[in-house]
Amino acid sequence: MTDSITTQINIIAGNCDGKADSKDFDTREFDGSHMTLQEIEAEIGDALEAVSARHQSDANVALCNSISDLSIGDLFQMIKKASVNNKIGTVNVYVASAGIRDYLINRIPPMVPLIQPYRYKKREILIATGDITEVIVDAIVNASNVNLKLGAGVSGAIREKAGSGLQKEMDMLVARRHLVPGDALATRSHNLATCSYIIHAATAEGSRGTVTKAVSNCLSLCQQMNIRSVAFPALGAGTGNLDMEACAQTMLGTIINETDKMKELIPQKIFIILWTKYAFSIFKKVYHAITARDE
């Protein structure tokens, strides 16, 4: 039997003034550096692996600035992942302000997944928390950029499970077609066994107009490819910095409007997979507000 360790993450505001050498990992040591995603992941992983090897009861991390193109939110996700992988019991994350603390708290997933199914005109719409790469559907949607480069967040999770062949196929697609924000293209899922296709939606720019166009294009691809079940993340709410309520209004409004116009029941199941309880509550509230207008 293997031991199961749950990592507790404490986020502490106003503690970015201390010395960098007092922390197990400190983003200030890399401020202004130009590192690749893989190099940053390795630095975080090595630091937390060392904590585990020393049998420390907890790890102390200063998350005071972004590194290269990765935001504080992206780095927080990497720290969480490395902490779980190294079976660290408690991680104290020190940030510069209460605003950043509250933002990151909203990025911690609930211990027990939240699921809310709805029935909308013979079509199933399900809002849930969890890992989109573990949802069994015909296709999942990846929040991408116009260069179709897999980065952190949802893209990083997909990259890990799909394998290197996915990025190679994406590179081939972008070499043949110039993408603009809101475009969507489908690839095979490669080593990701829970779905058959991955639809890459260029939403890194994060505006409501871009997300509207992307959702519409994803649903059109589902009809063209006979994709009967599809799972969306919160498009535009990651690196695009779209407010979660605006994201919910845009995505759900577009899904309702587009499916109302469809003659066929394809896709029949539409899943929205979210990371936090906060996002889940926002999407539920917005769904009820939108569908109440049709009653």
C-alpha positions in Angstrom: 0.0 0.0 0.0 1.4 3.5 -0.9 1.1 6.5 1.4 -1.3 9.2 0.2 -0.2 12.7 1.1 -2.5 15.7 0.7 -0.6 19.0 0.1 -1.9 21.9 2.0 -1.1 25.3 0.5 -1.1 28.5 2.6 -0.9 31.8 0.8 0.5 34.6 2.9 0.2 38.3 1.8 2.8 41.1 2.2 5.9 38.9 2.6 8.0 39.7 -0.4 10.4 42.0 1.5 12.5 39.4 3.2 15.8 37.9 2.0 15.7 35.5 -0.9 18.0 33.0 0.8 15.4 32.4 3.5 13.1 30.6 1.1 13.3 27.2 -0.6 12.3 28.8 -3.9 12.2 32.5 -4.6 11.1 34.0 -8.0 13.2 37.2 -7.3 16.3 35.2 -8.0 15.1 34.9 -11.6 13.7 38.3 -12.1 14.7 39.7 -15.5 16.0 36.3 -16.7 15.0 34.8 -20.0 14.2 31.1 -19.3 12.2 28.5 -21.2 9.1 26.9 -19.7 11.1 23.7 -19.2 14.0 25.5 -17.4 11.6 27.1 -15.0 9.7 23.8 -14.3 13.1 22.2 -13.7 14.2 24.9 -11.2 10.9 24.6 -9.3 11.0 20.8 -9.3 14.6 20.7 -8.1 14.0 23.1 -5.3 11.0 21.2 -4.0 12.6 17.8 -4.5 15.4 19.1 -2.2 12.8 20.0 0.4 11.5 16.5 0.3 14.9 14.9 0.5 15.7 17.0 3.6 12.4 15.7 5.2 11.3 19.2 6.0 7.8 19.5 7.4 7.0 22.3 5.1 8.3 24.3 2.1 8.5 28.1 1.9 8.2 29.7 -1.5 8.3 33.4 -2.4 6.1 34.2 -5.4 6.9 37.8 -5.9 7.2 38.3 -9.6 6.7 36.7 -13.0 9.5 34.9 -14.8 10.0 35.3 -18.5 6.5 35.0 -20.1 5.0 33.1 -17.2 2.6 35.0 -14.9 2.4 34.6 -11.1 -0.7 32.4 -11.7 1.3 30.1 -14.1 4.1 29.8 -11.6 1.7 29.0 -8.8 0.3 26.1 -10.8 3.8 24.8 -11.3 4.6 25.1 -7.6 1.4 23.2 -6.7 2.2 20.4 -9.2 5.8 20.1 -8.0 4.7 20.1 -4.3 2.2 17.2 -4.9 4.8 15.3 -7.0 7.3 15.5 -4.2 4.7 14.7 -1.5 5.3 17.8 0.5 2.7 18.2 3.3 2.5 22.0 3.6 3.7 24.7 1.3 3.7 28.4 2.5 3.5 30.7 -0.5 4.5 34.3 0.2 3.1 37.0 -2.2 3.3 40.8 -2.3 -0.3 41.8 -1.6 -3.7 40.7 -0.4 -5.0 41.2 -4.0 -2.6 38.6 -5.3 -3.3 36.3 -2.4 -7.1 36.4 -3.2 -6.4 35.9 -6.9 -4.3 32.7 -6.1 -6.8 31.4 -3.6 -9.3 31.3 -6.4 -7.0 29.1 -8.3 -6.9 26.3 -5.7 -9.2 23.4 -6.8 -11.7 22.0 -4.3 -10.7 18.7 -2.7 -13.9 17.0 -3.9 -15.0 17.7 -7.6 -18.1 19.8 -8.0 -20.6 18.7 -10.7 -23.8 20.4 -11.9 -25.6 18.9 -14.8 -28.3 20.8 -16.8 -30.7 19.9 -19.5 -31.2 22.6 -22.2 -33.5 21.7 -25.0 -32.5 18.0 -25.2 -28.9 18.9 -24.9 -26.8 18.2 -21.8 -24.7 21.0 -20.4 -22.5 20.1 -17.5 -20.5 22.5 -15.4 -17.9 20.9 -13.2 -14.5 21.3 -11.5 -11.6 19.1 -12.3 -8.8 18.2 -14.8 -10.0 18.5 -18.4 -7.5 15.9 -19.5 -9.3 13.3 -17.4 -12.8 13.9 -18.8 -13.9 11.2 -21.2 -15.4 13.0 -24.3 -14.9 12.9 -28.0 -12.9 16.2 -27.9 -11.5 18.7 -25.4 -10.7 22.3 -26.2 -7.3 23.7 -25.5 -6.9 27.5 -24.8 -4.1 28.2 -27.2 -2.4 31.2 -29.0 -2.2 32.1 -32.7 1.2 30.3 -32.9 -0.3 27.1 -31.5 2.5 26.7 -28.9 1.7 24.6 -25.9 2.6 26.5 -22.7 1.5 26.3 -19.1 -1.9 25.8 -17.5 -4.4 23.7 -19.5 -2.0 23.6 -22.4 0.8 22.3 -20.2 -1.4 19.5 -18.8 -2.4 18.5 -22.3 1.2 18.6 -23.5 2.4 16.3 -20.7 -0.3 13.6 -21.5 -0.5 13.9 -25.2 3.3 13.7 -25.9 5.6 15.4 -28.3 3.7 14.3 -31.4 0.9 16.8 -30.6 3.2 19.9 -30.8 4.6 18.5 -34.1 1.1 18.3 -35.6 0.3 21.7 -34.3 3.4 23.1 -35.9 2.5 21.6 -39.2 -1.0 23.2 -39.1 0.3 26.7 -38.3 2.9 26.4 -41.0 0.0 26.0 -43.5 -2.4 28.6 -42.1 -2.0 32.0 -40.5 -4.2 32.1 -37.4 -6.0 35.1 -35.9 -7.5 35.4 -32.4 -10.7 33.4 -32.2 -9.7 30.7 -34.8 -10.0 27.1 -33.9 -8.3 24.0 -35.4 -8.5 20.3 -34.5 -5.8 17.8 -34.1 -5.6 14.1 -33.0 -5.3 13.6 -29.3 -2.1 11.5 -29.7 -1.2 9.8 -26.3 -4.2 11.5 -24.5 -6.5 8.5 -24.2 -9.6 10.2 -22.8 -10.6 11.9 -26.0 -10.1 11.4 -29.8 -9.5 15.1 -30.8 -8.1 18.3 -29.3 -9.6 21.5 -30.6 -7.1 24.4 -30.2 -8.9 27.8 -29.7 -6.7 30.9 -30.1 -7.9 32.8 -27.1 -4.7 34.0 -25.5 -5.6 37.6 -26.4 -8.6 37.2 -24.0 -11.2 39.7 -25.3 -14.9 38.8 -25.1 -15.1 39.1 -28.9 -12.3 36.6 -29.3 -13.9 34.1 -26.9 -17.3 34.5 -28.6 -15.7 33.7 -32.0 -13.6 30.8 -30.6 -16.6 29.1 -28.9 -18.6 29.5 -32.1 -15.8 28.0 -34.2 -15.3 25.1 -31.8 -19.0 24.2 -32.0 -18.9 24.4 -35.8 -16.0 22.0 -35.8 -18.0 19.6 -33.7 -20.7 19.6 -36.3 -18.3 19.2 -39.2 -16.5 16.3 -37.5 -19.5 14.6 -35.8 -18.1 15.3 -32.4 -21.0 14.5 -30.0 -19.3 15.4 -26.7 -16.9 18.3 -26.1 -15.3 19.7 -23.0 -14.3 23.4 -22.7 -12.0 25.1 -20.2 -12.7 28.7 -19.1 -11.4 30.3 -22.4 -9.6 33.6 -22.1 -9.6 33.5 -18.2 -6.0 32.3 -18.0 -3.2 34.1 -19.8 -5.9 36.2 -21.5 -6.9 37.7 -18.0 -10.6 37.8 -18.9 -12.7 38.4 -15.8 -14.3 35.1 -14.7 -17.9 36.5 -14.8 -17.3 38.0 -18.3 -15.8 34.7 -19.4 -18.9 32.8 -18.1 -21.3 35.3 -19.7 -19.5 35.1 -23.0 -19.0 31.3 -23.2 -22.5 30.3 -21.9 -24.2 33.1 -23.9 -22.5 31.9 -27.1 -23.2 28.2 -26.4 -26.9 28.9 -25.9 -27.2 31.2 -28.9 -25.3 28.8 -31.2 -27.0 25.7 -30.1 -30.4 27.3 -30.5 -29.6 27.8 -34.2 -28.4 24.2 -34.8 -30.7 21.8 -36.6 -28.9 18.7 -35.4 -28.2 17.7 -31.8 -24.4 17.8 -32.3 -22.7 18.2 -30.0 -25.2 16.5 -27.7 -23.1 16.9 -24.5 -21.2 20.1 -23.7 -19.0 20.1 -20.6 -17.4 23.1 -19.0 -14.5 22.0 -16.8 -13.3 24.6 -14.3 -10.4 24.7 -11.9 -11.9 26.4 -8.8 -15.0 26.5 -6.6 -15.1 30.3 -7.4 -15.3 29.7 -11.1 -17.8 27.0 -10.7 -20.1 29.2 -8.6 -19.8 32.0 -11.2 -20.7 29.8 -14.2 -23.7 28.3 -12.3 -25.0 31.8 -11.5 -24.6 33.0 -15.1 -26.2 29.8 -16.5 -29.3 30.4 -14.4 -29.4 34.0 -15.4 -29.1 33.3 -19.1 -31.6 30.4 -19.3 -34.1 32.2 -17.1 -34.7 34.6 -20.0 -36.1 31.8 -22.1 -38.6 30.6 -19.4 
